[in-house]
């Protein structure tokens, strides 16, 4: 099905365990990072969150015996035999990545009871070339593509789980909207009980670099990539920042879900702060019936903000569409604002 998804996480709340995920990290290598912290501490080309103000981050540097650092969840990923589970997320791997030849580590796993890995997305050093791809396990058949570093990529996995007797499980891998190679077939799998996202199975030879994650979605059908995030018309399915720094909104709409309980609120903040009443920048929108579209604005209406625009959504499966009149949209502009941001240093 399409939206509503089985789960969606964008870390825009600033919490690593958003959406009910749990953290495993004995070495403090995984964290949620604010765009100001990223801009001031990491000088990689155009690196800011793929969208919004926050994203997840894993540091790869280790003491030679790295422990796994990941987020995991059970309920949204439970998939019976012969069922389909799909994930989509964005990943940025920095150009100072160091991996010994033939090293591999996973950044996502679908797991059965144990946990036992039933399908995994991994990063592999293949004779000096950094690849990304899917396999059932690290030692099984892999479908790989070259991974361009210092760039956000859309990563997708669509897995049809083995029916329990025919070894007919499949795994299809997509990079930036395009399928990589042929779908892997004849997989012998058990039912899926959980999933993990982060860095798992890192070899001691991986001694440098960083990985950033954003906009994670799981569903029972392929999710597909997002639109270019640097757009004046933004549609969101979860609370989040649609602009950072000063700007204005020309129009905004609540696209209601399946109940008369949806609410859309707009706040002037880049920290997901919806508690300060004075930060509300426009009248809230609420629906009176399921599926109703509620809209406000058009010329000459403008709602202005200084720190950023945070869209807070509540109720049953709400969506929102925001038409920005003026905003810092490019990664370079967001980084420039981050360096000038007032009251910095809190991240």
N, C-alpha and C positions, 0 to 999 in steps of 0.2 A: 504494500500500500504506500501511498505518499503521506505527506503531513496529515495528522500528527505522527511523529516518529516514535520508535520504541524508546529512544533516549537521545538527548542533545545536550552537549556541554560546550560552552564557549569561554568559561572561566571569567566572565565579565563581572561576576560578583566579587572577584578577588580571592576566592576560596579554592584551594586545590582539590577539595573533596566535594565540589559542586555536583549536584545531581545524584548524590548517594554513593559516589565512588569512595573507595578506601585507599589509603596510602601505605605502601611498603617501601621504606627507605632508611636503612640503618646508618648511612653515611651522609645524610643531608645533601643529597645531590639533586633532588627534584623540588621545584618551587613554582609558584605563580609569579610572573614578573609584570610590573607596570611598564607602560611605554617609556616613561621618563627614566626609570632604572635601566632599561635596555639601551636607550639612547646615550646615557651618560657612561655606561660601563662596557658596552660592546660596540666596537667600531667596524661592524660588518656592513656590506653594501645594502642600503635601504632597509635595514632590519628594524621593523616595528611589528607589533602583532598583525596577523593577516587581516583581521578586522578588529575594531574596538580598541580598548585601552589595556587589556590583559591577555596573556597567553601562558601556557605551561612551558617549563624549561628544565632540561636535564644537563648537568655538567658531566662530561665524559672522563675528564682527568681523574685519576685514581692512584691508590698507593701500590698498585701491582696485583691486587687481589680484589677486584671490584665486586661489590654486592649489587644485586638487582635493585633498581629504583623505578617503581612503577605505580600506576593506579589500577585498581581492579573493581569489577562489579559483577553481580550475578544476575539479578532478575531480568534486566532488559535483553540479555543475551541468551537466555534459555531457549534452545532450539532442539526440537525432537528429531529423531531419525527421519530422513527424507524431507526435512524442512530446509528453508532458505534463510540465511542471515547475511546482511550486507552492512559494511561500515564505510564511512568516508571521513577523512580528516586531512588537515593541512600540516606539512612538516617542512622545516627549514633546518638544514644541516650546514654548519659553518665551514668555511674554506680551510680552516686550520685543522681539520680532522686528521688524526694520525691513526692508521690501522696497519698492522703487519699483514704481509701477503697471506691470503686465504682466510683471514679473520672474518668472522661474522657475528653479529648480534641482532636480536629481534627488537622491533619497536612496537609490535602488536601481535597478540596471540588470541586465538579462539581455543578454549580449553574444555575438556570433559573432566569428569570426576578424577581426582588425583592430587593436583591437576595434571592432565596429560594434554600436550599440544596436539591439536587436530588441524590447524592451519595457522600460518604465521607470515607476517611481513617482516623482512629482514634487510639489513644493510650489509653488503659483502664487499671485501677487497678482492677483486678477481685480477690477479697478475698486475696489480698497481692501479686498476681502474675501479672506482667506487660505483657499485651497482646497488639497486634496490629491487626487491621482488618478493614473490610469494612462493611458499613451499608448504608441505605438510609438516615436516620437521627439518632441522638444519642439514641432515644428511640425505634427504630425499630429493626428488626431481624439483628443480627450481625454474621459475620463469623470471628472468632478470632484465632490467633496463638500466642504461647509464643514468646516474644521478648527478645532475648539475648542482654544485654546491653554491652557497650564498644566494639562495633563491627559494621562495615559497613554492611548494608543489602540492597538488591535490592527489591524494592517494586513496584508492578504493579497492576493496576486496568483496567479491560476491561468492559466497560458499553455499553449495547445496550439499547437505550432510548425507553421508552413506545411509542407505535404508536398513542397514543392520545385517544384511546377508549377502549382498551382491558386490561389495567393494565398488560402489558406483558413486562415491562422493566426488565433487568437483570443486575447483577453486579458480576463479577468474580474477586477474589483476589489471587495474587501470591506473595509468599515470597521466595526470593533467587531461583527463577526459578520454584518453585513447587506450584501448586494450593492448596489453603487452603480451606478445606471443599468443600461443594457443591456450585455451582453458586446460588446466591440469585435470586429468580424469583418473578413474579407477582408484580413488582414495578409500582406504579402510579406516572409518572413523566411528567414534561413539557420539552419543548425543551431547550437545554443548551445554555446559552449566555455568560458564563464566567467561570473561574476557579481561585481558590486561594490556595496558598502554604505557609505554615508557622505554626503558632500556633493560633488556633481559638477556642473560647469557653473554654478557660482555667479556671478551677475552682480555687477558692482562696486557696484550699488545696494543689495545686501543687506549692511548695515553693522553689524548688531547682532543679538544673540540667541544662543541655544544650542539644540542638539538632543541628546537622549539616546536611546540604543537599548538594547533588552534582549530576551532570549529569542527568538533567531533560529533558525528551523527551515526546512529545505528538504526536499521530498519529491516523489514522482511522482504525488501526489493531494493534494487540499485538506487542510490540516492542522487548521483550525478554531482558535478562540480557546481560551486556557487558562481554567480555573475561576478564580473570584475568588481572588486570592493571599492574602487575609486570612482564611484558613480554618485550623481546628484539625487537619483531616485533609489531609495534603499528599502527593501522588504525584509523584515526580520520575523522569526518564529519563536524568539526567546528574548528576554530582557537583555539589553546591551547598549553600548555606546555606538552611536551612528556618526559622531563627529568628535574631534578633539581640538581644543583651542576655540578662539572666537568664531562666530558664524551666525547664521540665521536660517529659519525654516519658513518655507512658503506655504506648505500644506501638509497635513497629516491625517491618516485614516486608520480606524480600527476595523480590521477584517475579522469579524467575530467567528468563534468556533461553535461548538454544538450545544451551548447553553447560554441563558441570559444572565451571565455573571462576568462578562469580560470587561476589563478596565485598561485604558492606556493613559499613562502619565508621562510628561516630559520634564526633565530636570536639567538645570545648569550645573553639571559636575563632570569630572573625568575620573571619579573614584567610586562610581555606583552609589553615591550618597542620595538616597531618596527619603531621608529622615528630616532634613531641614525644609520646613514649609516654604521659606522664602526662596528656595532654589527651584520651585515649580515655575515654569516659564510660560505655560499656556493652559487653557481650561482642559481638565481631564475629559476623556471620552468614555462612555459606557453604553453597552447595547441593551435593548429592551426585548430582543428576541434572538433565537439561535440563527446564525448565518447572516445577521444583519451587518451592513457596512455603515459605519458612522464616520463622517468626514467633517473637517473644519479647515478653513483657509482657502486661499487663492488670492491673486492680486486684488488689493494692495496689502493683504495680511502678512505680517512678519512676526515671528517669535525669535528673539535674539538670545544668544548665550555667550559667555565669556570663557569658561573653562572647558566646555564640551557639552554635548547633548546625550543624555542617558534616557533611553526609552524603557520604562518599566511596564511590563505586561503581567496581568493577573487574570485568573479565571480558567475556564475550560478551553484549552487549545486556541488561544488568541494569536492573531498575527497583526502586524502593523506595517504600513507603508508611509515613509517619510520623504517628502520632497524638500531637499536642501536648496536654499537660495545661494548661500555663501558658506564655504567651509574649507578647512585644510584637508584636502583629499589625498594628495600624493604622499608616499612614504617620506620623501625628502622634506616636505613641509611639516609633517608630523614630528620628525626628528628635530627640525629647527625650532618648532614650538616647545618641544620637550626641554631643550637647552635653555629656553627663556622663561620657562614656566614658573610662576610665583610660588613661594613657599615650598621650594623643591627640597629634596633630601629626605623625604619621609618614606622612601621605598627601598 
